[in-house]
Amino acid sequence: MSDPVRKFVVETVLFLVGLIVTIGLPWLVMRALRSGRPSTTPRPITDDGAGGKVIPVIATFSGLRGLPWIGFASNSLNPRLVITADGITYRVMAQRTRRWSEVEAIDVRSFGATVNLGFVFRGTPVTLDANVGSTILAAQTLALVPDHVALTDRARSLPADTR
């Protein structure tokens, strides 16, 4: 193969790869996000043996207040969320416990197959997001939260038949 032909073949291959990356990859991501639906059959909430309810989460994230979809730490290998009468116990990097008096508000955000419970804490910019993967499980979890804990409008607007 001569140099001009080889150069043409290489440039054509690079152009096609660039075209796939700039158009094809975003198209595949958007298609996957649009086709994703929250699960209609969530795993059940279980007892932890000490009076708490273990919520089956897919992943947990630590984020910053005001930036709900951006997390600076995540755990999808061994996430944990336990609801007790006194508060919550969760694991992102390390296991932590927060009393209900420390929880300022709880929000629910959904996008594609992701359903996140967002816990905003008093006196700190750090938040907790727990991906439960189902609006049914999100509503069941919120039903375990004491009445004095504030829920956002989105959290209160979950269908009552799923609670």
N, C-alpha and C positions, 0 to 999 in steps of 0.2 A: 504494500500500500504506500502510495506517495505521501509526502508531508502535507500538501493541501487537503487531500482526502481524509487523512488521519485527523487533522485539525478540525475539519468540518464535522466528522463523526463525534469527536470529543465535545465540541461546542453544542452539538445537537443533543447529546445525552445529558450534558449539564443543564441545558435549557429545559429539557423535559423533567428532570429531577427537580429543578427549581419551580417549575409549574405545578408539579404534584405537591410539593411542600407548601407553596403559598396559596393554592386553591383547594387541593384535595384534602389535606390534613384538617384545615378549619371546617370544611364541609363535613367530614367524617365526625368531628367532635360535635358540631351542632346537630347533626342527625342523631347521634347517640344521646345527646341531652334532650332533644325533643321527643325521642321515643321512650325515654326513661319515665317510668311512672312509679310513684310510691307503692310499696308493697301493700297488698290487701290482706295478707296473712302473716302478720308479724309473729315473732317468737314470743312465748308467754313471759310475763313478769313472774319472777320466782322469789321465794323467801330466802333470806341469808342466814336464818337460824338465830338471829339476835334481834328480831323485831323489825328489820329493814326489808325493803323490797328492792331486788336487784333488777334493774332495767337492762334489757339486752341491747346494748348500743353497738353500732358498727365502728364508730371512731369517736374520739374526743379531741377537742382543740382548745388551746388557750389563745385568746385574741386580745385586741384592744377595743375599748368602748368606742363606738362610732364607726368601726370598720368591721362589720359583721362577717364578711366573707373572706377576710384575711386573717390567718392564724400564724403565730410565730412558733408554736409547738403543737405537735399532733401525736396521737397514739392510735394506730389501727391494729396493732398486734395484741395488746392486752388492755383495752379500754375498760373503764368501770364507772358505773353510776348507780349509787344506792340511795334510795329515798327513805329517810327515817322520820320519826316524830320530831326529832330535834333539829334536823337539817339534812344536808346531803354529804355523801362521801364520793369522791371521784378520783380518777387517775388519768392524768395526761403524761407528765414526766414522773411524778411521784404521787403517792396517794395523799389526798388532802381532805379535810373535813371543814365544812362551813355550816354555821348555824342559820336557821331561817331568818333571824334578825339581821344577818349580814347580807341577805339576798334582797337587792333593791327591786328587781323585776325579772320576770321570765317571759321570753318571747318565743315564737315559733316562726321559722322561716323555711320555705320550701322552694326548691328549684329542681326540676327533673325528678330523679329518683332520690334526691336528698331531702330529708326532713330533719331540720336541726332545732333542738331545744336550746335557747340561748339564756344563760344565767348571767345577770349583771349584778356585781357585788358593790356594796357601799364602801366608799373610801379608797377604792383602788381602780386604776384604769384597766386592769386585767379582767377578762370575761371567760366564761366556760361555754363552749358549744358542744353538744352531744348529738351526733347523727343517729337517730333512731330508725330512719328509713321508712317510716309509715305514719300517716296522720292518725291512724287508729291507735298506735302505740303512744304517740305524742299526747293524744287526748286521755288515754288511760293513765299515763304518767302524771299529767296535770291534775287528774282527779285525786291523786295521792298527796298533792301539795295542800298544806293548810290554807284556809280561807283568807287569813290575814296577809298572805304573800301576794304582792301586786302582779297581775298578769297584763300584758299589753293587749291592745285591741285585737291583734291577730291571734293571740293565744285564746282569748275569750270567744273568738268567732269560730273556733273549731266546731264542726257539727255536733250537736248535743247527742245524737244517737250513737256516736262513737265513744262517748264518755262512759 
